């Protein structure tokens, strides 16, 4: 790594990230930006960096825009998010735009340096909390099912509604009232942590019921 861009609007974060970068890549050329517009202009007019550390929430926009532009113009640039946010609303758009790592700024600069060191070894720099969130996001929703299992009757109702049948049709097939089926359905939603029949159907496929 010979050059890096740091897009960050807080001066103290620039210092903190700079310490981590210098520890991992001694002598690396650091170009700092505090506004998204300036970084976008540089991406269009200057040679791209080897590494870009990008904050997501900036006064004039989202760092995801820079990640996407660099990914389009300079796919060899390693784009890594440095953010305080660890939720899916920030994580997933950044990954879809081309981010190859996601670091949380609640870690020490020494911890960040250790994660950045993995770039040279082909390891994506991911804070532990982000790695856990990614695993949870892509793991089938079976964990909810395992924590609080469905009863045999709830499993039957789920299997029927997952096939697209109405509650009335489910009631007729099972020989019970629509009101009772509705009660089972609410309990299924609660146990599987879903809020619609479409989500329930998806979960039923994930856990092998349909």
N, C-alpha and C positions, 0 to 999 in steps of 0.2 A: 504494500500500500504506500503510494507516494503522495496522494492528495486526497483531501476530504472537504466536503462542504457541511457546515452545521447550520441548519435552519432552526432558529430558536429566538424567541422574542425577549427572554429574560436574561439579563447580563450575568447573573449568578450561575445560571445553568450553562452558559457559554464557558465560564471558567471551569466548572465542575466536569463538563464533558471534555474540555481541552486537556485536563489532567489525565483523564482515562485514556484519551487518544495518544498522548505523549508517552504514557507508560507502556502502551502496547506497540506503538509505531514511532519510535524515536525519530525526530526530525521530519515528521510528516508535515506537509504544507496544508495549513488550515485556512479555509475561506469561510468567514462568518456572515450570515444573513439574519436579519431580524424581521424582514418583511417578505411575505410570499411573492409579491410582485417582483422584487429584486432578484430572488432566486430563480423565478421563471424566466426572467430576461437573461440571466446568466446561462441558463440551460439552453436557450436558443442561440446564444451568440458566443459562448466560450467553450473551450475544450472541457468535456465532462470529467468529473472527479472519479477516482477509484472507489470511493466510499461516500455516501451521503447519510448523515444523521438528521432525521427530520422530525420536528415536533408537529403535532396534528392541529392543535387549536392555536391559530395565529390571529392577530388583530384584523388582517385583511383576507382571511380565508382558511381553507384546510390544507395541511401539508400533503394530503392524499393527491392533490392536483400536481404537485411537484414530482411525487413518486411515479405517477402515471406518465408524466412527460419524460422523465429520465428513462423510464422503462421502454418507452417508444423510441427515443432518440439515441440512447446509450445503454443498451441492454447489459453491457458488461459492468456497469456501475452497480455496486452493492448498496441497496437502499435499506436502511434500518430505522425504524421508528424509535423515538425516545419521547415517552409521554407519561402523564400522570394517570391516564385513563386505561382501564383494563377490561372494559365491557365490549360486548360483541358489536355494538354500534360504531365503535372506533376500530376495533381489531379487524373485523372482516372486510370492510371497505379498503383498508390499507393493504391487506394481503391480496385482495383481488386486483388492486392497482399495481402490484408487483413488489411489495415490501418483502425482503428476505430475512427480516428479523424484527423483533419487537421488544424493547427494553423499557422497564418501568423506572421512573425517576425517583421512586421511594427507596431505591437501593443506593449503597455507597458507591463512590467513584471506583473504588477497588473492585467491587463486585461487577460493575459495568465493564471495567477493563478486562476482567477474567472472561466475561462472555464475549467481548469483542475479539479477544485472542483466538477464539475458536474459528473465526473467519478464515484464517490462514490454513486451518486444518479441515476446512469444509463443513464445519458445524454451524448451523444457523444460530445466531445470537438471540436466544429467547429467555426472558426472565422466567423463573420457575412458575410463577402464578399464571403467566401467559401460556406456558406449555401445558399446564393442567387444564386451563380453559379450552385450549384447542382439542385436547383429548376428550374432554367432556362434550364439546360441540359435535365432534364427528362420531363419537361412540353412540350406538343405537340407544334409544331411550329406555332400554330394558332395565337400567338401574332403578328407575322409579317403580317399575313393576316388581322388582326383586325386594325393594324396601318394604312395600306393603302389597302383598300378593292379592290378585283378584280372586273372588270366590268362584266356584264352578258356574253358578248362574250368571255372574258378571262376565265371565269369560265367554259364555254362550251368547249373551247379549252383544258383547263387543264383536264377536265373530260375525254376527248377523248384520249389525249396522255397518260394519266395515265393508260388507259386500254391496252397500248402497241401498239396503232396504229401509223402509220407514219404521218409525216406532210402532205404528199400528200393525205393520206386517210382522215385526218381531214379536209383538204381543200375541198375534194369531198363531204363529209358528210354535211359540212356547206355551200357549194355553194360559196366559196370564193377562191382566188388564193393561192397557196402555199407560195408565197412571203408575203401575208398578214398574213397567219398563223404563219410564221416565226417571223414576227413583234410582234404578240400577245405573242408568246412563249418567246421572249426576255423580254417582259414587265412582264410576269408572273415570270420569273426567278428573275428579279430585285425586284419585290414586295415581293416575298417569300424568298429572300436571299438564293437562291439555284443556282447551276451551272450545273445541269444535269437533264435529264428526269427522271432518277431513283430517285433523291432527290425530284423532283416535284411530282412524283407519290406517294412517301412516305408522303409528306405533304398533298396531296389530300386525302389520307386515314385518316390522323390524323384529318383533318377538316371535314371529313364526306362527301366528294364529290364522293367517289367511295367505 
